Amino acid sequence: MEPWQLTAELILDGKAALGEGPVWDHRSGRLLWVDIEGMRIHHYDPVQGTNRSIQLDQRIGAAVPRAEGDGLVLALEHGFHLLDIATERLTKLADPEVGLPENRFNDGKCDEAGRFWAGTMNRKSSGPTGALYCLEPDGSLRKAIDGVICSNGLGWSPDGRTMYYIDSPTKQVVAYDYDPVAGAISNRRTVVTIPEGEGIPDGMTVDREGMLWVAQWGGWRVSRWNPQTGERLGFVRVLAAQTTSCAFGGPDWDELYITTARTGLSEEQLAQQPHAGGLFRVKPGVKGRPADFYGG
């Protein structure tokens, strides 16, 4: 069967330096997303067409709503924090890499039990100095994976028994058996390999059918993959080469929101993709699942 193709529409010309981490908050009907290098958290309201921003003083890898109240849990350049939306006040929880000043946190996501998983990367080299951490709802923190180059996309199968993970330079998506009670991972194996010439895998989400949607940095696209066969089922064209992440949203979870970046692009490249750093959306014909929030 030939892979299908769709094209995403620009819905917000956000000019983000490094847009990332989209999460649909079904309680507010808004999309939470971040600009890592711009050090901002955004709330996009698709009904009003508005985009509220909160400026921080350090890079932000990921932001996820808390299950109780309207606060957020953040993976910042210098560790895990809580954010009070109303006052914009930060409360530091833990910084596991205080001795690694060139590292910063990158992508993060919560599992069904309310654990916040987030990983790190080195800003100045391609060495394997990063790791993947798990922040429990009780505030305790543990390292789950070591020797990571650029910790990126995360996702879980619909039954919660498989965790998917991306270390971008490997050009692979790996799967682990997942124990949802203990939050333990085991039995690592590769399930998807990005073809040569299509960039590297970045952020990721999982739809209701258990298929993976992977944003391809440098690939101008988000592709849908079957993790059982490793086969590409289709892809969404994006009018920005540096496609960073994706998340299902909308009242029926039938809209795929896509973030992009403009960092590192030359004037010539920006002229070819003026909407780089924008927020895009497409209705791909399948639905996602509600995002899980932090339990602490």
Backbone bond lengths (Angstrom), bond angles and torsions (degrees), N, CA, C in turn:
res aa  C-N    CA-C-N  psi(-1)  N-CA   C-N-CA  omega(-1)  CA-C   N-CA-C  phi
1 M - - - 1.453 - - 1.529 110.12 -
2 E 1.323 116.86 129.66 1.458 120.89 -179.97 1.526 110.26 -70.98
3 P 1.340 117.81 135.79 1.470 119.37 176.42 1.526 111.07 -62.50
4 W 1.319 116.46 141.36 1.458 121.39 176.53 1.528 110.47 -82.23
5 Q 1.334 115.89 164.24 1.455 121.69 177.83 1.522 109.95 -135.32
6 L 1.325 116.16 137.47 1.451 122.97 172.67 1.525 107.84 -129.83
7 T 1.329 117.22 167.06 1.461 120.96 175.83 1.518 109.03 -126.01
8 A 1.333 116.31 129.77 1.461 121.30 -179.40 1.524 110.16 -80.30
9 E 1.341 115.88 147.63 1.461 120.69 177.48 1.523 109.94 -98.80
10 L 1.327 115.67 146.38 1.458 121.25 174.96 1.529 108.59 -75.01
11 I 1.344 116.67 126.89 1.462 119.32 177.85 1.523 112.47 -114.78
12 L 1.339 117.25 -18.44 1.458 120.99 176.86 1.525 108.16 -148.52
13 D 1.332 116.04 116.61 1.462 120.28 178.96 1.526 107.80 -84.01
14 G 1.348 115.26 72.16 1.455 121.45 -168.89 1.511 115.84 -77.55
15 K 1.345 117.61 -15.49 1.469 122.00 -179.31 1.530 112.18 50.65
16 A 1.326 116.94 36.18 1.467 120.58 179.04 1.522 109.59 -67.39
17 A 1.329 116.22 139.93 1.466 119.48 175.40 1.522 109.29 -63.94
18 L 1.343 116.25 -47.85 1.458 121.59 -179.11 1.531 108.86 -146.00
19 G 1.326 115.01 76.58 1.466 120.48 177.74 1.517 110.03 -64.27
20 E 1.331 116.47 141.45 1.474 120.52 -175.37 1.530 110.23 -161.22
21 G 1.328 114.79 175.35 1.450 124.42 163.99 1.521 118.57 56.00
22 P 1.344 120.49 45.07 1.457 119.24 179.49 1.529 111.69 -67.90
23 V 1.334 116.14 136.46 1.465 122.73 176.81 1.526 107.47 -139.56
24 W 1.317 117.88 125.74 1.465 120.80 178.07 1.531 109.21 -84.92
25 D 1.340 115.68 122.61 1.469 121.42 175.38 1.520 107.62 -96.85
26 H 1.336 116.36 101.19 1.468 120.29 -175.70 1.523 112.37 -68.55
27 R 1.338 117.10 -18.33 1.462 119.83 179.90 1.524 111.20 -71.62
28 S 1.324 116.55 -36.96 1.465 120.60 -178.46 1.523 112.73 -103.02
29 G 1.351 116.37 -12.82 1.463 119.08 -176.41 1.514 112.38 69.60
30 R 1.338 116.26 29.44 1.464 120.88 -179.41 1.526 110.82 -126.12
31 L 1.327 114.99 157.37 1.460 121.59 177.51 1.521 108.93 -100.09
32 L 1.313 115.39 123.73 1.461 122.11 173.79 1.524 107.76 -92.20
33 W 1.343 116.65 129.84 1.464 119.97 176.22 1.520 108.32 -150.56
34 V 1.321 116.70 166.49 1.463 120.10 -174.69 1.528 111.11 -128.96
35 D 1.323 114.85 159.16 1.469 122.99 168.95 1.522 105.22 -116.72
36 I 1.327 116.51 103.45 1.464 121.14 -172.92 1.523 111.45 -58.62
37 E 1.321 116.44 -54.73 1.467 120.54 -176.71 1.524 112.11 -75.80
38 G 1.321 117.37 -28.92 1.460 120.90 176.35 1.517 112.58 -77.29
39 M 1.344 116.18 -8.57 1.467 123.44 177.75 1.535 111.70 57.54
40 R 1.332 115.48 43.13 1.463 119.95 -177.74 1.525 111.77 -128.88
41 I 1.331 114.38 148.02 1.462 122.85 169.00 1.521 107.00 -106.12
42 H 1.322 116.92 135.02 1.465 121.63 -179.63 1.533 111.15 -118.91
43 H 1.327 114.96 144.41 1.464 122.41 168.78 1.525 107.53 -120.24
44 Y 1.339 116.52 111.53 1.460 120.85 179.88 1.515 109.63 -99.57
45 D 1.335 116.03 126.43 1.464 122.81 177.95 1.523 107.97 -104.59
46 P 1.344 118.63 106.06 1.466 120.26 -175.16 1.530 113.14 -69.86
47 V 1.319 117.57 -22.78 1.471 120.14 179.40 1.528 109.99 -74.44
48 Q 1.330 115.63 -47.26 1.463 120.41 -179.65 1.534 112.51 -83.99
49 G 1.338 115.80 -20.49 1.461 119.11 -175.68 1.517 113.27 73.92
50 T 1.339 116.19 21.78 1.463 121.21 -177.31 1.522 111.21 -103.37
51 N 1.322 115.61 159.25 1.465 120.82 -178.85 1.527 108.47 -140.45
52 R 1.343 116.82 100.00 1.465 121.07 178.59 1.528 109.26 -82.60
53 S 1.329 116.44 138.77 1.460 121.01 -178.98 1.525 111.35 -121.47
54 I 1.319 115.54 145.47 1.462 122.63 172.38 1.521 107.18 -120.34
55 Q 1.327 116.49 121.48 1.465 121.54 -178.58 1.528 110.38 -87.89
56 L 1.331 116.32 130.82 1.460 121.76 176.64 1.532 109.62 -110.53
57 D 1.333 116.22 177.30 1.465 119.77 -179.38 1.525 112.32 -111.31
58 Q 1.331 116.69 13.27 1.468 120.79 175.54 1.520 108.65 -152.37
59 R 1.336 115.68 161.59 1.461 120.05 -178.95 1.532 110.45 -61.90
60 I 1.331 115.12 146.04 1.454 120.57 -179.29 1.519 109.89 -122.98
61 G 1.336 116.39 122.97 1.455 120.21 -178.97 1.510 113.59 -84.81
62 A 1.348 116.41 -38.81 1.462 120.47 -176.63 1.514 110.11 -159.04
63 A 1.332 114.98 151.95 1.461 122.73 175.60 1.519 108.32 -138.93
64 V 1.320 116.86 132.53 1.462 122.06 -179.25 1.531 108.66 -133.97
65 P 1.336 118.51 137.69 1.471 119.73 177.55 1.524 112.12 -62.09
66 R 1.327 115.19 150.42 1.469 120.97 171.16 1.517 108.89 -85.34
67 A 1.323 116.17 147.50 1.464 120.71 -177.02 1.528 111.56 -65.17
68 E 1.325 116.88 -33.13 1.464 121.26 179.05 1.523 109.66 -107.24
69 G 1.322 116.73 132.18 1.457 120.73 178.52 1.512 111.81 77.77
70 D 1.348 116.02 -165.31 1.466 119.75 -177.24 1.524 112.11 -115.12
71 G 1.336 117.52 20.31 1.456 120.78 179.09 1.517 111.94 -81.73
72 L 1.338 114.75 174.18 1.459 122.24 179.98 1.517 110.03 -127.02
73 V 1.334 115.36 154.35 1.458 121.15 166.06 1.526 106.39 -106.32
74 L 1.342 116.57 136.11 1.450 121.74 -174.02 1.525 111.43 -123.22
75 A 1.332 115.32 143.85 1.465 121.51 167.11 1.519 105.73 -106.19
76 L 1.326 115.97 101.32 1.461 121.94 -176.45 1.524 110.73 -99.07
77 E 1.316 115.01 173.87 1.466 120.05 178.05 1.529 110.49 -54.01
78 H 1.328 116.28 -36.25 1.459 121.22 -178.27 1.529 111.19 -114.37
79 G 1.320 115.28 54.87 1.460 119.73 169.68 1.518 116.23 95.53
80 F 1.336 113.20 -171.83 1.462 122.23 -175.71 1.527 110.79 -87.05
81 H 1.334 115.80 137.08 1.459 122.00 179.20 1.531 109.83 -139.50
82 L 1.324 115.32 159.41 1.456 122.32 166.76 1.521 107.65 -104.71
83 L 1.333 116.08 146.77 1.461 120.94 178.48 1.520 109.67 -126.28
84 D 1.324 115.61 127.10 1.461 121.82 172.09 1.530 107.23 -86.56
85 I 1.333 117.28 115.19 1.463 121.36 -174.95 1.533 111.50 -61.72
86 A 1.321 116.60 -42.69 1.466 120.50 -174.99 1.522 112.14 -64.12
87 T 1.338 116.27 -44.68 1.469 119.94 -175.92 1.527 112.65 -97.48
88 E 1.359 116.43 -12.81 1.463 123.71 -175.66 1.535 111.31 60.63
89 R 1.336 115.01 29.24 1.467 121.03 -178.80 1.529 110.32 -92.18
90 L 1.338 115.97 133.77 1.463 122.55 179.20 1.526 110.76 -95.64
91 T 1.340 115.61 141.39 1.458 121.87 172.05 1.519 107.70 -124.58
92 K 1.334 116.82 118.37 1.458 120.23 -176.97 1.521 110.93 -76.89
93 L 1.332 115.64 135.60 1.468 121.57 178.17 1.528 111.34 -102.31
94 A 1.335 116.61 -53.79 1.467 120.24 -176.51 1.518 109.92 -166.29
95 D 1.342 115.97 145.64 1.457 121.37 173.37 1.526 108.10 -127.39
96 P 1.345 117.03 96.79 1.465 119.89 -174.37 1.522 113.81 -74.31
97 E 1.346 117.79 -10.75 1.460 119.38 -175.94 1.525 111.55 -123.32
98 V 1.317 115.26 39.69 1.470 119.78 -179.70 1.529 111.28 -61.24
99 G 1.322 117.38 -25.03 1.463 121.73 179.20 1.511 113.98 -89.09
100 L 1.338 116.96 5.75 1.469 121.94 179.86 1.531 108.58 -124.00
101 P 1.326 118.17 75.22 1.463 121.64 -171.43 1.523 115.05 -64.26
102 E 1.343 117.37 -19.26 1.465 118.96 179.58 1.524 112.45 -88.23
103 N 1.330 117.03 -5.49 1.460 120.58 177.37 1.528 110.55 -87.78
104 R 1.306 115.75 154.47 1.464 121.90 169.96 1.524 109.06 -143.53
105 F 1.328 115.66 159.25 1.456 119.20 175.41 1.525 109.82 -75.94
106 N 1.316 115.01 150.40 1.461 122.15 178.91 1.531 108.13 -123.59
107 D 1.296 118.99 -127.45 1.459 122.49 -172.52 1.532 112.71 -68.72
108 G 1.334 115.73 153.96 1.455 120.92 178.02 1.522 111.45 -156.96
109 K 1.336 116.03 156.98 1.468 120.69 -177.05 1.518 109.22 -160.68
110 C 1.335 116.32 156.95 1.462 120.91 179.76 1.523 111.84 -103.36
111 D 1.347 115.45 148.05 1.458 120.30 173.64 1.527 109.19 -92.96
112 E 1.343 116.05 179.59 1.466 120.43 -175.14 1.525 112.71 -65.33
113 A 1.323 117.38 -23.73 1.462 120.90 179.80 1.532 112.10 -83.81
114 G 1.345 116.53 -0.66 1.457 119.96 178.51 1.514 114.58 87.09
115 R 1.341 117.65 13.43 1.460 120.70 173.96 1.526 109.29 -79.10
116 F 1.328 116.25 141.44 1.464 121.50 178.34 1.525 108.68 -103.94
117 W 1.340 115.22 113.12 1.459 121.68 178.56 1.526 108.46 -99.37
118 A 1.338 116.93 129.54 1.462 120.86 178.22 1.518 109.43 -152.28
119 G 1.334 115.11 147.16 1.462 119.52 -175.60 1.508 112.77 -126.24
120 T 1.332 115.10 172.59 1.460 121.91 -174.22 1.524 112.22 -120.65
121 M 1.324 114.17 170.52 1.464 122.76 178.50 1.519 108.22 -153.85
122 N 1.332 115.85 160.63 1.461 121.36 176.86 1.525 108.45 -90.45
123 R 1.328 116.96 128.50 1.466 121.33 -177.81 1.526 112.52 -76.12
124 K 1.329 118.10 -21.92 1.463 120.81 -170.07 1.521 114.95 -115.50
125 S 1.315 117.12 -9.40 1.461 118.69 179.61 1.519 109.26 -146.61
126 S 1.325 115.70 172.19 1.458 120.67 179.42 1.524 110.79 -104.23
127 G 1.324 115.56 25.76 1.459 119.48 179.53 1.518 111.47 -77.12
128 P 1.340 116.80 154.92 1.470 121.31 -178.36 1.531 112.34 -81.55
129 T 1.330 116.00 60.40 1.469 120.28 -176.65 1.527 112.42 -96.38
130 G 1.348 116.40 -1.34 1.462 120.15 -177.27 1.522 112.60 -88.91
131 A 1.326 114.38 175.30 1.459 121.34 -179.80 1.524 109.17 -155.83
132 L 1.320 115.96 166.01 1.465 121.98 173.19 1.518 108.05 -111.69
133 Y 1.343 116.44 129.97 1.459 122.72 -177.42 1.519 110.85 -116.99
134 C 1.322 113.68 157.61 1.464 120.78 176.16 1.523 108.35 -125.57
135 L 1.347 115.77 117.99 1.461 122.26 176.36 1.522 108.34 -97.64
136 E 1.334 115.66 112.48 1.465 120.92 -178.21 1.539 110.16 -74.12
137 P 1.333 117.17 157.91 1.466 119.64 177.30 1.528 113.80 -57.41
138 D 1.347 117.35 -26.42 1.466 119.62 179.55 1.527 112.87 -82.64
139 G 1.355 116.17 2.12 1.456 120.78 177.57 1.512 114.77 93.07
140 S 1.339 117.79 -8.37 1.462 119.89 177.35 1.530 109.47 -73.33
141 L 1.329 115.86 150.99 1.456 121.79 -173.20 1.517 110.23 -130.07
142 R 1.328 116.64 139.96 1.462 120.35 176.47 1.527 109.76 -141.54
143 K 1.330 114.42 152.31 1.463 121.03 175.44 1.522 108.60 -89.46
144 A 1.344 116.63 128.75 1.462 120.52 -176.95 1.526 113.01 -103.88
145 I 1.342 116.70 -34.72 1.463 121.63 -178.71 1.522 108.20 -138.25
146 D 1.324 117.30 135.65 1.464 122.76 179.68 1.526 109.68 -114.61
147 G 1.350 116.52 170.08 1.454 120.97 174.95 1.516 113.88 69.01
148 V 1.336 116.59 35.91 1.458 122.29 -177.69 1.529 109.68 -94.56
149 I 1.328 116.67 140.40 1.465 120.61 178.22 1.534 110.59 -87.22
150 C 1.332 116.17 -55.08 1.472 120.54 179.71 1.528 108.30 -142.30
151 S 1.328 116.61 91.92 1.464 121.08 -178.47 1.518 109.79 -63.34
152 N 1.330 116.00 130.54 1.461 118.63 -174.85 1.524 112.03 -139.71
153 G 1.347 117.29 -129.34 1.455 122.10 -167.75 1.519 115.20 -55.27
154 L 1.337 114.26 145.96 1.459 123.36 178.24 1.523 109.08 -134.52
155 G 1.321 115.95 153.67 1.455 120.23 174.58 1.516 110.55 -173.80
156 W 1.330 115.19 162.97 1.464 121.09 179.52 1.512 109.76 -128.05
157 S 1.318 115.72 148.57 1.459 120.95 175.72 1.530 109.01 -66.24
158 P 1.343 117.33 158.42 1.468 119.68 -178.78 1.532 114.07 -56.51
159 D 1.331 117.97 -30.02 1.470 119.26 179.58 1.528 112.54 -87.10
160 G 1.343 116.73 -1.16 1.453 121.21 176.91 1.520 114.82 73.61
161 R 1.322 117.86 10.00 1.470 120.76 -175.79 1.523 113.67 -98.78
162 T 1.339 117.64 -4.51 1.461 121.53 178.34 1.519 109.23 -131.94
163 M 1.323 117.06 133.54 1.457 121.90 173.44 1.517 109.11 -109.76
164 Y 1.333 116.13 134.06 1.466 122.18 177.39 1.522 109.16 -106.92
165 Y 1.334 115.83 144.47 1.465 120.07 -173.27 1.523 110.23 -149.43
166 I 1.352 115.05 143.71 1.459 121.93 -179.68 1.527 110.53 -122.74
167 D 1.326 116.05 125.82 1.459 123.33 164.44 1.526 103.61 -107.88
168 S 1.338 117.01 102.06 1.469 122.53 -161.90 1.528 116.83 -48.79
169 P 1.347 120.30 -50.11 1.469 119.22 -174.99 1.534 114.39 -63.07
170 T 1.312 117.93 -18.05 1.471 120.01 177.72 1.524 111.85 -71.58
171 K 1.347 116.59 -17.42 1.477 123.47 -177.58 1.535 111.52 61.56
172 Q 1.320 115.58 26.58 1.462 120.19 -178.09 1.524 111.62 -129.41
173 V 1.327 114.27 153.84 1.465 121.49 164.61 1.522 106.26 -107.53
174 V 1.322 116.49 125.85 1.457 119.56 177.65 1.520 109.91 -107.83
175 A 1.313 115.86 157.20 1.463 122.21 178.04 1.523 109.08 -121.03
176 Y 1.327 114.65 148.47 1.465 122.40 173.81 1.514 108.66 -128.41
177 D 1.325 116.53 144.50 1.455 118.93 165.45 1.523 107.09 -64.15
178 Y 1.346 116.73 137.08 1.462 120.13 -174.48 1.520 110.19 -122.65
179 D 1.306 114.96 128.44 1.463 121.08 174.73 1.528 106.98 -96.97
180 P 1.351 118.15 104.07 1.457 119.79 -174.47 1.520 114.14 -68.50
181 V 1.327 117.14 -19.25 1.467 119.74 178.79 1.527 110.64 -77.05
182 A 1.333 115.81 -47.84 1.461 120.74 -177.88 1.530 113.20 -91.91
183 G 1.340 116.41 -16.97 1.457 119.38 -174.16 1.510 112.15 69.76
184 A 1.333 115.95 30.08 1.473 121.18 -176.79 1.525 110.52 -99.14
185 I 1.342 115.85 146.20 1.467 121.23 178.68 1.523 110.10 -117.69
186 S 1.346 115.26 149.59 1.464 121.06 179.66 1.531 109.10 -158.63
187 N 1.326 116.10 170.63 1.466 122.64 172.61 1.529 112.59 57.80
188 R 1.326 115.76 61.33 1.468 121.05 -179.91 1.529 111.05 -68.53
189 R 1.333 116.51 136.12 1.466 121.04 174.22 1.533 108.96 -153.26
190 T 1.340 115.50 154.41 1.462 121.45 178.97 1.517 109.78 -86.21
191 V 1.350 116.31 132.21 1.473 119.58 -178.95 1.525 112.88 -116.72
192 V 1.334 118.13 -24.31 1.468 121.62 179.61 1.527 108.22 -140.55
193 T 1.332 116.54 137.35 1.463 122.19 172.95 1.522 108.10 -123.90
194 I 1.340 116.88 126.95 1.462 121.63 -179.79 1.532 109.07 -76.39
195 P 1.337 118.36 129.34 1.467 120.57 -178.49 1.527 112.29 -64.04
196 E 1.325 115.57 154.51 1.471 121.36 177.10 1.527 109.66 -58.97
197 G 1.323 115.94 143.36 1.452 120.82 176.80 1.512 114.85 84.05
198 E 1.329 117.49 4.36 1.466 120.59 -178.48 1.525 111.97 -116.40
199 G 1.320 116.60 23.89 1.452 119.46 178.62 1.519 111.99 76.58
200 I 1.339 114.96 -158.65 1.460 120.16 -178.32 1.528 110.23 -124.77
201 P 1.335 117.87 152.64 1.462 120.34 -179.69 1.519 110.68 -71.63
202 D 1.333 115.87 139.26 1.458 121.44 -176.37 1.537 107.94 -122.17
203 G 1.312 118.13 -115.94 1.464 120.71 179.39 1.519 112.02 -76.42
204 M 1.346 115.26 167.56 1.462 119.30 -171.59 1.523 110.18 -154.97
205 T 1.347 115.49 152.15 1.454 120.57 168.92 1.521 108.47 -141.46
206 V 1.337 116.32 166.05 1.466 122.52 -177.30 1.526 108.26 -122.29
207 D 1.330 117.16 132.51 1.471 119.31 -179.45 1.526 111.44 -90.14
208 R 1.325 116.40 179.39 1.465 121.39 -175.29 1.521 112.94 -65.25
209 E 1.337 115.75 -22.18 1.461 119.82 179.90 1.529 111.57 -88.66
210 G 1.337 116.52 0.80 1.458 120.50 178.92 1.516 114.52 84.82
211 M 1.345 116.90 9.37 1.462 120.20 177.89 1.532 110.10 -85.65
212 L 1.337 115.95 152.16 1.461 122.23 -176.73 1.524 110.83 -97.96
213 W 1.320 116.02 134.79 1.468 122.59 173.04 1.520 107.07 -110.54
214 V 1.333 116.31 114.55 1.458 121.80 -172.56 1.528 110.18 -117.89
215 A 1.333 116.50 122.90 1.463 121.19 174.20 1.521 108.95 -77.15
216 Q 1.335 115.86 135.68 1.462 120.80 -176.20 1.536 110.61 -112.78
217 W 1.340 115.26 103.52 1.462 122.60 178.54 1.524 108.67 -64.10
218 G 1.316 117.26 122.33 1.458 121.18 -176.18 1.511 112.75 85.12
219 G 1.320 118.12 2.50 1.459 121.20 -175.48 1.515 115.11 -112.08
220 W 1.344 117.97 -2.70 1.476 122.75 178.79 1.528 111.73 58.70
221 R 1.314 119.66 31.89 1.466 118.29 -173.20 1.529 113.19 -163.94
222 V 1.329 113.09 163.42 1.462 123.20 164.00 1.519 105.87 -120.49
223 S 1.324 117.53 126.24 1.468 121.31 -178.21 1.524 110.88 -108.70
224 R 1.324 115.09 147.81 1.471 121.68 174.57 1.525 108.65 -102.00
225 W 1.355 115.68 126.90 1.461 121.99 -174.71 1.520 110.90 -123.98
226 N 1.327 115.16 147.12 1.461 121.46 172.30 1.537 107.55 -94.16
227 P 1.351 118.56 111.62 1.463 119.76 -176.24 1.529 113.31 -71.72
228 Q 1.323 117.36 -13.02 1.465 119.92 177.71 1.531 111.56 -78.68
229 T 1.342 116.19 -32.26 1.463 119.97 -175.85 1.530 112.91 -114.57
230 G 1.352 117.58 -14.87 1.455 120.90 -175.28 1.514 113.64 77.00
231 E 1.336 116.79 8.10 1.466 122.17 -175.00 1.529 110.89 -86.67
232 R 1.355 115.69 139.77 1.457 120.78 171.62 1.527 108.67 -81.00
233 L 1.326 116.37 128.19 1.454 121.44 -177.87 1.525 112.08 -94.50
234 G 1.326 116.75 -24.94 1.461 121.35 -179.59 1.504 109.35 170.81
235 F 1.334 116.08 178.79 1.463 117.84 178.02 1.520 111.45 -153.52
236 V 1.331 114.05 160.00 1.457 123.19 177.51 1.522 108.22 -109.06
237 R 1.323 116.52 122.37 1.466 120.58 175.92 1.532 109.36 -75.03
238 V 1.323 115.78 139.15 1.459 121.95 178.63 1.519 108.03 -126.69
239 L 1.338 116.85 135.77 1.462 121.14 -177.04 1.527 111.64 -82.07
240 A 1.315 114.97 45.24 1.462 123.08 175.52 1.521 106.60 -158.44
241 A 1.313 116.74 127.54 1.467 120.64 -174.93 1.526 111.75 -64.37
242 Q 1.359 114.88 -41.17 1.459 120.12 -174.45 1.535 109.50 -89.22
243 T 1.317 113.84 76.13 1.462 121.36 178.04 1.530 107.28 -82.25
244 T 1.339 117.24 124.60 1.461 119.40 -166.35 1.524 115.93 -107.18
245 S 1.334 118.11 -38.69 1.459 118.96 -176.69 1.516 109.83 -164.82
246 C 1.342 115.69 174.27 1.458 120.61 -178.15 1.520 110.12 -156.07
247 A 1.326 115.44 155.06 1.464 121.24 178.90 1.521 108.77 -156.61
248 F 1.322 115.94 143.23 1.450 120.20 175.92 1.520 109.92 -80.56
249 G 1.341 115.64 142.37 1.451 120.81 178.69 1.515 110.99 -153.86
250 G 1.334 113.99 -163.51 1.458 119.75 -174.23 1.514 110.46 87.33
251 P 1.333 117.94 162.46 1.469 121.76 -177.73 1.530 113.97 -55.63
252 D 1.340 116.61 -29.66 1.472 120.75 -178.73 1.525 112.50 -110.29
253 W 1.328 117.36 9.44 1.470 122.05 -177.90 1.528 112.24 54.80
254 D 1.337 115.49 34.64 1.473 119.90 -178.84 1.518 112.48 -109.67
255 E 1.356 116.37 10.14 1.457 121.19 178.09 1.526 109.08 -114.61
256 L 1.319 116.15 131.55 1.457 120.40 178.60 1.525 108.66 -100.40
257 Y 1.341 116.19 115.21 1.457 122.25 176.57 1.527 108.95 -90.98
258 I 1.331 116.54 138.72 1.466 121.92 -173.91 1.526 109.62 -130.78
259 T 1.332 116.99 128.57 1.462 122.18 176.40 1.520 110.79 -99.87
260 T 1.341 115.66 154.21 1.463 121.17 -178.12 1.535 109.78 -141.26
261 A 1.338 115.71 173.14 1.466 120.98 -176.86 1.524 111.19 -135.30
262 R 1.362 115.18 155.50 1.459 120.78 175.36 1.516 112.19 -122.31
263 T 1.333 117.16 -1.35 1.461 120.40 -179.33 1.531 110.85 -60.69
264 G 1.318 115.76 139.62 1.461 120.65 176.06 1.507 115.51 80.80
265 L 1.326 118.94 -3.95 1.462 121.12 -178.95 1.533 110.44 -83.79
266 S 1.329 116.06 141.45 1.463 121.25 177.90 1.526 109.84 -77.58
267 E 1.330 116.41 167.79 1.474 120.18 177.44 1.524 110.53 -58.52
268 E 1.327 115.58 -38.18 1.467 120.27 179.78 1.536 110.48 -64.87
269 Q 1.329 115.73 -43.52 1.463 119.44 179.29 1.532 111.44 -66.29
270 L 1.329 116.54 -39.90 1.466 120.17 178.37 1.524 111.61 -64.32
271 A 1.345 116.78 -32.52 1.460 120.40 176.79 1.526 110.75 -66.21
272 Q 1.341 116.33 -31.41 1.468 121.24 179.59 1.532 111.91 -80.52
273 Q 1.330 116.84 -25.70 1.475 121.27 -179.88 1.533 109.42 -135.67
274 P 1.338 116.48 69.54 1.466 120.81 -174.20 1.528 114.05 -62.09
275 H 1.320 117.41 -20.07 1.463 119.97 -178.01 1.530 112.85 -96.61
276 A 1.341 116.44 11.39 1.472 119.41 173.49 1.520 108.80 -56.48
277 G 1.337 116.09 138.74 1.458 120.51 -174.93 1.515 112.72 89.77
278 G 1.334 115.81 0.82 1.455 121.13 179.31 1.514 112.33 -88.21
279 L 1.337 114.32 170.35 1.462 122.33 176.35 1.529 107.70 -104.90
280 F 1.325 115.76 129.43 1.461 121.71 -176.34 1.529 110.22 -118.90
281 R 1.355 115.21 163.39 1.466 119.54 -179.54 1.522 110.00 -150.45
282 V 1.332 115.00 148.85 1.459 121.10 177.55 1.527 108.44 -150.77
283 K 1.338 116.48 150.25 1.470 120.84 171.73 1.529 107.28 -101.54
284 P 1.343 116.86 103.07 1.464 119.39 -171.18 1.529 115.21 -85.58
285 G 1.335 117.61 -4.49 1.458 119.20 178.28 1.513 114.27 92.47
286 V 1.325 117.76 0.24 1.462 122.16 171.79 1.524 107.49 -131.05
287 K 1.319 116.14 164.38 1.449 120.43 -175.93 1.533 111.76 -112.76
288 G 1.311 114.72 152.19 1.447 120.95 173.98 1.522 110.29 -95.34
289 R 1.319 114.68 -167.11 1.465 120.96 179.79 1.530 109.36 -123.01
290 P 1.323 117.09 157.42 1.476 119.29 178.57 1.521 110.99 -58.08
291 A 1.327 115.57 139.89 1.460 120.27 176.89 1.531 109.74 -69.39
292 D 1.313 115.54 147.47 1.470 121.03 175.16 1.518 109.15 -90.79
293 F 1.333 116.07 141.20 1.462 122.65 -176.92 1.512 110.67 -106.35
294 Y 1.345 115.32 163.27 1.466 120.47 -178.33 1.522 111.27 -73.67
295 G 1.328 115.65 131.96 1.459 121.20 -175.01 1.509 115.40 -83.69
296 G 1.338 118.27 -3.14 1.448 120.84 -177.41 1.518 113.59 -102.49
